[in-house]
């Protein structure tokens, strides 16, 4: 007779799950032993449970299917929380097995006792304690269904003794199929009237447009509307798109900013852009989202359309009047061409330093046509947003909603495990890589050929930029870094290091072509400014205050370095 743990493994296999990420522990013994005897489900041993949950988040983001991680009782499963928050906020399906202390010890302040059902509640769509073996098959089915249908995290808290209990239950199959959701006719009619009335229509599109590229281009063509995209929408929107005017938000382009601010009618498609200051103040706003609860969350909305993007656009298209003016579109695309040219001119080699824009441009040019890029939160995300080229086959994932450091290397474990032959490039910050440095050993142990490029500016660079904009003298952000290529070599990974621009093209090519895991440590310009699409009066005031305070604190040399690094951006 199989155990509860064995039934879990059999159900996961029957439902198409291929692997589980985690670290063994005594309360997980029943589960890991069930994995041992079922070779259809791989155990991917990581060095930190946070990396396990990030790996599951990365796999789920790329495949769209359920991914699984596990942690032993107490500290073991608590380490999962950060990566599970990321999966929950990125709306990707993840199941977490959180082992618990022995059932008869719960409530006694036993060794390693915690209350996972309370701790995981905020970062999940479903969390439940399994008290008896008889509950398990049904609760497992419910948890998996909640994760795949609500696109979020489900957590099952299972005492080790319950996992070892014999049970007579067959494996079940839980799979998800994308539904068709179409808005109410009255709302479609109202949206069409507003769009037909608008003279300057702009589309703001996000991650919800995945799989709807043709429909997006069709409605932009009919509306003669520029398309602005969010960061999470970049990979699905900007390729083969004559209506693209770039990204908006804190990391975006000035062209995207002006296309949004200058419209009289805004059509939001599958987007949850959180920054209220980037929305137009005086426009008619139409928002389409499959989750009706999202409508009006970021800005005032006049007409809400609850539906999937492809189906909603399909219903709208016949209602849109043809032969519209292209004046607004031409103005915004011209603005985008200038913005794009200005950005590209910053991605050039320098004799005195290595600009991160230049490094990112080279990676973009030399990476595979179907490469997966995973930037760390901080400045690598800025350069990825501005200098990576999407083509419909490449993917760009990251901790874009949760905003956690250390996501790049750990998520690459999940992506590379799911697609061992696909080029996976972790664009790591020096702080992010150091935070979960042990995951380099995970690459070695699991023979994962991840390519990790380190933007080594010896600082928490984006934090420094935020300090400057707020008027603070930079403090506590300096990093005393080792040679990361040497560390890579010490754990069995090929290491490369570059300190001069002239050496970069050759080494980037060798790094990406290397057959196996590799780390490229690039010493980049610390004082590089990632200019926002627009600068507010408060930011200008803050930067001036930073300059005065920096001089008065005896750190005036920093201002000279700042000017030398960014003079090409100012003139």
N, C-alpha and C positions, 0 to 999 in steps of 0.2 A: 504494500500500500504506500503511495507517495505521501510525502509530508506537505504541509502548507507551503513551505519554501519551494518544494518541487513543483507544486501546482502553479505558483507564481511564475517560475521559469518557463514551464510548458505553455502557459497562456501568453507570455511575452513573445515566445518563439512563434506560436500560432498566429499572433497578430502582426508579425513582420519585424519585430525589434531584433536588431543584430548584435547589440553589445550593451554592456553596463559599465559605467565609470565609477571608480571608488577606491577605497582602501579597506582591507579586511579588518575585522575586529571580532572579539569573542561573541558579542550579541548578534553578529552577522554570520556566524559559522554555518547555520543551517542553510542560509541563502547562498553563500559562496560554495558550500559543498554541493548544493543542487546544480550550480553552474559548472562545477568540476565534472559532473557526470553527464552533462548535456553540452556537447561541443558546438551546438548550433548557436549558442549565445556566448559571445566573447566577454571576458573580463579584462577591461583596460585599467591597469593599475597606475594610478597617478601618485604624486608625492604630497598633495594637499587636497582635502575634500573640496575646497573652494574651486580648485581647478577641475574637479570632477563635475560640479554643477555647471561651470562655464563651458566645459567640453560638451556636455549634454545640450546646453543652450546653443552652442555653435552648430552642432549636428542638426538639431531641430530647425534652426534658422535656414540651413542650406537645403535640407531634404523636405521640410514641411511635415515630416512624420514624427511620431512619438519617439523621444529619446529618454534614456533612463540613467539615473545615478543613484548611489547608495552610500549611506554613512552609518557607522556603528553608533551605539548609544552615547548620549551626553555630548561631549566635545566633538565627537566624530561627525554626528549629523548637524550640529550647530555650524560647523565650518561650511556646510552647503548653502547657508542662507544667502550670501551675497550673490552667488551665481544664480540662485533660484529667483531672487528679486529681478535679476537681469532678464531671465527667461519670461517671467510674469509680465514685466513691463514691455518687453519686445513682442509679447503675444505669440510665443512659440510653445508647442506642446511638450512638456517634460513631466515624467513621473519620478518622484523621489521616494526611495525606500529608506525610512528613518527608523533604525532599530531602537528598541527601548530596553530598559532594565527588566529583570525578571518580574512577571506579573504580580507575584505575591509580595514584592518589595515596593511597589509603586505607592507613594505617599508617606514613606518612612524616612525620607532624606537619605536614601541609600547612595552608595558610591556611584558617582557620575549621573545622579538623577537630575533630570530636567523635565519640563512639560512641553514636549514638541508640538502638541496640537495648538497650544497657545502661541508658541514662538513662531510657528510657520503660518499662522492664520493670515497675516497681512500680505504675504508674498505668494499666495496660492488661490486658486479658484475652488479648491476642495482639499480639506485635511481631516483625517479621521483616525482615531485609535482603534486598532483591531484587538478586541478583548478576548475573543474565542476563535478557535479554528473554524467553526461553522460559519462565522461571519465572512471569512476571508474571500471565497470566490465571488460573492456578490459585491463586497466592498472594492475588490480589485477591479471588477467590471465597471462599477460606478466611477471609480477614480480615473481609469483610463478613458472612459467616455467623456467625463468632465474635461480632461486635459485636451483631448483632440477636438471636441466640439466648441469649447470656449476658448481654445488657443491660449492655454496658460499652464500653470503648474498644479499638479495634484500630488499630495503627500499622504503616504500611508505609514502610520506609526505602528510598528510591530514588535512586541516583546520577543526576545530570543526564544523563550520557551514555546510561544505560540507558533513560531516559524518551524519548530522541530516536531510539532504535533502531527500525527498521521491523520489523513483525511481522504475520503472517497469522493473525488470530484474530477470531472473531465476538464481539459483545457478549453478555454473559450476564445473566440476570435472577436476582437474589437478593432474596427477600421473606420476611417472617416472619409466621406465623399463630399466634395464642395457643392453646396446648395445653390440654387438660383433664387435670388431675392429681388423683387421688383417693387418700386415705391407705389403708393396709392395714385390712381389716375388724377385725382384732384391736385395733388402736389406736383405731378409731372406737368400738368397744364399750366399751373402757376409758375413753375420754373421756366418753362418754354416762353411764356409771355414776358417774363423779366429779362430773359436772355435776348429775345427779339427786340426788346425796347432799348437795351444797352448799346451805347456807342463805342465804349472802350471796355471790352470784356477781357479779363485775365483769368487764366486757369491756374489754381494752386493744386498740385498733385503730390501724393505721398505714396507710402508703401502699400496702401490698399489698392493701387493700380496694378499690382503684380498680375501678369497674365492678361492685361487689358491694353497692351500697347497700341494695337491697331485701332481700337475704339477711341482711345485718347487722341490719336493723330486725326482720326476722322472728325471728331467734334471740334478740335482746334481749327481744322481746315474750314469747317462750315461756319464757325463763329469768327474766323480770322483773329484768333486769340493767341497771344503769347502764353507759353507754358512755363511757370515757375515751379521748381521742385524742392521738396524738403530733402534733408540728408538721406533718410531711409528710403526715399523714393528715387534717388539718383540712379541706381543700377537698373531700374525698370523704365526710366523716362528719357534720359538724355540722348540715347543712341538713335540714329536714323530719325531725327526729329528736327525738321526745319523751323519749328515753332519754339524751340528751347531758348530760354533767355537766362538760364543759370539758376542757381540756388539762392534762397533767402534764409533769414535767420542770422544768428550771431556769427556763423562761419561762412555766410553766403557772399554773393557778388552784389555790387552796386546796381547792376542791371536788373537782377531779380527783385531787389528792394524797390526800385522805381516802378517796375511793371506792376507790382502789387499796390504801391501807394498811389499810382496814377490812374487806376481803373475806376470806372463808375459801376461796374458789375463784376463780382468775384464769384467764380464757380470753383468750389472746393471738392476735390475728388479723392476720397480715401486718404485723408491727411489729418494729422493731429499735431501740427506745428504748435509748440507750446508758447511761443514768444508773442505776447499780445501787441507789443509795440511795432511789430512788422505788418500788422493788418491795416487795410485802408480805414480811415476814419469815417468816410462819408460815401459808402457804396452799398448797393444792394448785394446781399450775400446769400448764396445758395450753397448748401452743403449736402453732399451725398456720402453716406457711410453705412456699411452693413450693420453696424452697432448703433442703434438709434440713440443710446445714452451718450454718445460722443458729440452729438449735434448741439452746437451752441456752447460747448465747453470752453473754447478759446476766444471766441468773439461773438458779438451779437449776430444771429442768423435770421434772415427774413423768411426763407423757405427751406425746410428740411426734407431730404429725400432718404428714406431708409431702404437701402438696397445695395447689392454688389455693384462695383463700378461698371463692369462690362455690361451687365443687364440694364442698369440705369441709363447709361449712355445709349445703349441700343434702343431704348424706348424714347429717349429725348430727340435723337437725330431726325426722325421724320417730322418733328414738330418745329424744327429750327428753320427760319426763312433763309433762302439762299441770297447770293449777290450782296454780301455785306462789304462795308468799307474796310480796307486793309491799312488805313493810316496809323492806327494805334499799334498794330502788329509790326509794321515797318519801322516805326520809331523805336520800339523796344528791341527789335532784333539788331538794329544798327547800334544801339547802346551796348548790347551784349557783345557785338563784334569788337568794339573798342575796349570793353572791360576785359574780354578774353585776351586781346593783344597785350594789354598792360600787364596782366597776370603772367603771360608767357614770357614777357621780357624780364621778369624777375627770376625765371628758372634757367639761369645761365651760369657758366663757371666763373670763378673768381680766383685771382692769384693769392689773395690774403686769407680766404676762408672757404668753407663749403656751405653754401646756402641750402637749407632743407628743401626748398622748391626744386633746385637742380637735382638733388638726389631722387626726389619723388618722380620727377620727369623721366629720369633714366630708368627707374624701376618700371614705370608705365610703358616706356618704349620697348623694353627688353623682355617683359613678362609674357607668358603664354596667352593666347587668345581666349582661353577659358580659365584663366587664373582666378583664384579666390584671394581677395585682399582683406586683411583684418587689422585695422589700425587701433592702437591703444588710445584711450581717452586722453585728451590733452592736445598738444600741437600736432602729433601725427594725424589726428582726425582732420585738422584744418588742411594739411597738405594733401591728404587723400581726397577730401571733398573738392579741392581746387585743381588737382593735377592728375588724377587717375581718369582714364578714358574708359567708359563703359561701351560695350558693343552688343549686348543681348546675350552673350555667353559668359562673360565675366561676372563675378559676384563680389559684392562689397557688404560685409557684415561687421558688427561691432556692438559695443555697449552704448548705443546711441540714445536710448531713452533713460537707462539707469545711470549711465555716466561713471562707470567704475574703472579705476586704474587696474592694470594687470590682466585685462581681458584678452589682449592680442595673442600671446603665447598659449594661454589656456584654452581659448576657443579654437585655436588652430589644431589642438590635439583632437577635438571632436570632428572638425572638418576633415583632417587628414585620415583619421580612422575610418570615416564613412567613404572617403574617396582617396584611397592610397596612391592612385596614379595621377591625381590632379595636382597641379602646382598650387601650393598653399603658401602665401606670403604673409607672415606676421610683421606688421609695421610697428615695432615696439619702441616706446619711450624708454629712456634709461631708467627712470623711476619705476615704470610699469614692469619692465623685465626683472629688475632687482627684487620687486615685491614678491613674485612667485618664481624666483630663479631656479628652484628645484625642479620645475617642470621641464628644464632642459634635459634632466635625467629621464623624465618620462618619455621624451622623444627617443632617447637612446634605447631604453628598455623595450619600448614597443616598436622600434624600427620605423619611426615616422619621419619621412623626408621633408619636414617643414623647413622653409627658408625664413629665418628671423633676421630682419634688418633693424639695427639699433640706432635711433636718432640720439646720439650721445652728445648732449650739450651741457652735461655736468650740472643740470638744474631741473627743478620742477618748473619747466619753462612756461607753461600756460598759466600756472599760479602766479609766476612773476609778472606776466602781462596783466593779469587781473589786479595785482597790487599796484602796478604803475598807473593803470587807468583809474583806480580809486584814490590815488594820491599818496600811497604808502611807499616808503623806502623798502626795497626787497629785503626780506629777512627770513632765515630758516629754510630757504629753498635750494641752497647749494648742495650738490651731491659730489662726494669724493669717490669717483668711479674707478673700478679696476679696468684692465683691458679685457673686455668681454670676449674677444676672440680667443684669448688665452684660457679663460674659464671654459669656453666651449670645447677647446681641444682637450682640456683636462677630463671632461666627461664623455669623450669619444665622438665629438661633433666637429666637423670641419670649420675652422675659424678664419675669418678674413678681417683686416682692419685697414681703413683709409683715413689719412689726415690731410690730403691735398686734393684739390679739385681735378688736377691733371691726371691723377691716378684712378679716378672714380669710374669712368666708362669701362675700362678693361676689367676692373675687379668686379663690378656689378654683373657684367656678362659671365665671368667665371663663377661667381657666387650662384646665380640663377641656374646655370647649367650643371652645377655639381650634382652627382648622383648620390643623394643622401641628405640627411639633415645638415644644415649649415647656418652659421651666424656671421653676419656682416656688421662689424662695429664701425660706424662712421662718425668722426668728430665733426659735428655741425655747429654753425654759428649760434652762440648762446643769446645774443642780443637781437636776433631776428624778430621783427614785429609782424604778427599776422593781423593785418589791418581789417577791421570790420567793414561791412558794406556802407555804413554811415557812422559818423562820429557825432555823438551828442555833446551839448554844451557841458554837461556834467563830466563826461569823459575828458574833454579838453581841459577843463578846470582841474580835474584830478591829475592829469598828466603834468600840467604846469606845477602843481603842488608837489608832485613826486620829484620833479627836477630841482626845485628849491630845497626840499628836504634832503635830497641826495647830496647836494653840494654842502649844505650845512652839517651833514653827518660825516663829512670827510671822504665821501665816495664819488667825488666828481669825475674820476677816471671812467666810471661806468657810463656817464653821459657821453663822453668822447667815443667810447666803444660803440654805444648805441647809435650815434650819428654816423660813424664810419660804416656800420653794418647796414644801415637803412637809407643812406643818402639817395640811392637809386629809386626808392619808393616815394621820396618827397619831392622830386623834381622831374 
